[in-house]
Amino acid sequence: MHERQKLELQYWKTSGIKNGIDLHKEERTKCWKVLKELYEVKKISVALDVGCGAMGGMSLAVPAKKWLLLDPLIDEFRKLYKNDNNGKKYINAFNEDIPLDENSVDVVFSTNALDHVNDPDKCLSEIYRGLKPEGYFYLWTDCREKSKTDIIHSHAFKLDVLSKQLKNIGFKIIKEDKIIPGDIRWNTIYLTYIGVLKKC
C-alpha cells in the first residue's frame, strides 16, 4: 500500500464519521439537480463512481439500475463501514486502470478524487474510454497551489489548464463552475471546480 493510501485510510479510521448519508449531502443533491436538467434518460442503466471513497459517493443521491463503485481502498473501506449492496458492485482497482469494457457506462462521477490519483491524464482517458457515446461525466475536484507538505493530494490543478486537459482528451464541456469555499485547507487557498462533460 502506497504511503498516500495509508494516510487516506488513517484519516477515515480517525474521522469519527459513522455513516455517509449526510456527508456532502448538499453537494450530492446539487450534482443530481444539474445532471437531471441535461440527461434525457429517465433512469440511468449503469453509473460509475471513480474514487468513490469510504461512503459510496454519488450512489447515495443518484438513482441508477446498476451502480459500480471503484476505489483502490474499497475493501478496507467496507471493513470500516458496513454499507449494504443494494444492487451496487464494488471494484477494487486504481482509477488509471478501470476494469470495464469500452463504451459501457452511462454516467461517470468523480468527486474529490482526481487530485488523489497517481496519473490524472490516464485516469481521465480511462473515464472517457468507459463512457458510452453521449454519456456524461460529472467532475468535482479542488484546484490549488501545490503544497510540499500535502501527501494525500498528489496533484494540483489550475482551472484553465484543467479545462484544456479535458478538451484534449475529447470531452465536450457542457457546464463549468467554480466555488471559492472561503477557507484554507492543506496550508493553501483553494477553489473547487465543478464540470459537467459529455463524450461526443
Sequence and secondary structure as in RCSB ss.txt:
>XXXX:A:sequence
MHERQKLELQYWKTSGIKNGIDLHKEERTKCWKVLKELYEVKKISVALDVGCGAMGGMSLAVPAKKWLLLDPLID
EFRKLYKNDNNGKKYINAFNEDIPLDENSVDVVFSTNALDHVNDPDKCLSEIYRGLKPEGYFYLWTDCREKSKTD
IIHSHAFKLDVLSKQLKNIGFKIIKEDKIIPGDIRWNTIYLTYIGVLKKC
>XXXX:A:secstr
  HHHHHHHHHHHHS    SSSTTHHHHHHHHHHHHHH   SSEEEEEEET TTTTGGGGTS EEEEEEE TTHH
HHHHHS    TTEEEE   TTS  S TT EEEEEEES GGGSS HHHHHHHHHHHEEEEEEEEEEEEEE   TT 
SS      HHHHHHHHHHHTEEEEEEEEE  SSEETTEEEEEEEEEEEE 
